[in-house]
Every structure is written in structure tokens, then in C-alpha cells.
Amino acid sequence: MKTWAKVGLGCLVILLLCCVIAIVVSFYTGGKLMSLFGGIGGAKQMAQDVKALEKFDKENPFTPPESGDVDEARLQAYIAAATKVKTAMAPFDSWIKEHKGKHEKGDWKDVKDALTMTATLMKSMREGFEEAKMSSTEFHWIEAQMRAASREAGGAGPTDAQKKMVDDSVLVLEEQMSLPSTTPDAKAQLQAQIDKLKATLTEAGGPVSHNRALYLKYQKELQACDLQEFSDIRVN
């Protein structure tokens, strides 16, 4: 018997949530899914959606550009697809909190609920990808590029809070410089600190990469549709 087949009922519920596609799809697609769950919780539709996604991926192959630059129109398509999936994910949050720590106990209602939500999630993925004419490969590539761009420095400019912090610090250092007891060497050190602080504000608005510029332009939309722990859901 395979390891996954030995998983207890309570653990199965948790795995259905933590590995939504890895467990349900990898092992239970098609007839196997139907024979195990008898079509409960939208299992039949989920299997059909998985097959449709796999077919769609084959018919829409994607090769990342050598430049690594994301096309703006494709980013807009990604945001539309991710937003659709994010909306379908909403019920998972409360469900996970309710079942947190429920590793040993569980019932078929839990499994049915998890499968129903997973089926809804799969349906949203299929519809979102097809509407965007985007394979899962392209979707995850764009997601990875934007996540990397979010960690890059520069471009956004200093925030008001950053400016105030620097201004306040500079004021304190300047006051120290103006004290009669401050020696020339000490003044030089204080001036170096002031210059360094001011430089941080200049660096915050420095030149950025193509992807960083796109990320900054669509930052609010990307943060709103961030799939977080569900970001690596795959069907192949």
C-alpha cells in the first residue's frame, strides 16, 4: 500500500488543504477519484477541470523570454486570472482556522467540504487561465518574476515616514555639530553620518529594472490578488 493510502481520515482533511492539488489531483484524477469518493464534493467536475487544464497547457506552451521581462499586457491577464482564483480561495481561510490542529479527528463531512472547496478552486483556475489564454506555466513564471521584483530596491521613492525619520536624525546630528565642545574630527564624523542618511533617500528613488517598474505600477493589484500559500498550486 502506498504511503498516501495509509493517511488517516483527519490527516487526509489537512492534506487536502495543505496540498490541494498535489494530493487530490496527483493521485485521484479521473476514475480513481470517482471510485474513491463516489463523486462527492464536485469530484467529477474537478477531475474534468484538471484534464481540461492539462490539455490547455499542452495547447498553449510557454517559453520564458531570454530577457526575463514580463509583458505588461500579459501581467494584466495574470492579475485577472489570479483575482478569480483568489476569490475562490476565500472560504479556505475560515475553514483552515476552524480545522487548525485537527490532525487526528475528522469525518466525511470534513472531506466533502474540503473537496467541494477544492473543486471550486480548480474551476476558477480553469476559467481564469482560459479567459486569460494563459497556461499554468506562464502564470507561475509571471508570479515568480513579480515576486522577485517586489524584493528589488529602488523606484518607489522614500515614504513620508522615512523622510521624517531621516530629517529628525539629521537635525539631532546637526545640533551635536553646533556644540562648542564638538571637535573638528567629531564634526567630520557627524557630517559623514548626515551624508549617509541623506543618501538613503536618494537611493530609494534610484533606477529600476523593467519588472520592478511594472510591479510598482501594479503593486496594489498584485498585492490584492496574491495567492500566498496557494501560490504553487499546479496540475502537472
C-alpha positions, 0 to 999 in steps of 0.5 A: 500500500502506498504511503498516501493510502495509509493517511488517516481520515483527519490527516487526509482533511489537512492534506487536502488543504495543505496540498490541494492539488498535489494530493487530490489531483496527483493521485485521484484524477479521473476514475480513481477519484470517482471510485474513491469518493463516489463523486462527492464534493464536485469530484467529477467536475474537478477531475474534468477541470484538471484534464481540461487544464492539462490539455490547455497547457499542452495547447498553449506552451510557454517559453520564458523570454531570454530577457526575463521581462514580463509583458505588461499586457500579459501581467494584466491577464495574470492579475485577472486570472489570479483575482478569480482564483483568489476569490475562490480561495476565500472560504479556505481561510475560515475553514483552515482556522476552524480545522487548525490542529485537527490532525487526528479527528475528522469525518466525511463531512470534513472531506466533502467540504474540503473537496467541494472547496477544492473543486471550486478552486480548480474551476476558477483556475480553469476559467481564469487561465482560459479567459486569460489564454494563459497556461499554468506555466506562464502564470507561475513564471509571471508570479515568480518574476513579480515576486522577485521584483517586489524584493528589488530596491529602488523606484518607489521613492522614500515614504513620508515616514522615512523622510521624517525619520531621516530629517529628525536624525539629521537635525539631532546630528546637526545640533551635536555639530553646533556644540562648542565642545564638538571637535573638528574630527567629531564634526567630520564624523557627524557630517559623514553620518548626515551624508549617509542618511541623506543618501538613503533617500536618494537611493530609494528613488534610484533606477529600476529594472523593467519588472520592478517598474511594472510591479510598482505600477501594479503593486496594489493589484498584485498585492490584492490578488496574491495567492500566498500559500496557494501560490504553487498550486499546479496540475502537472 
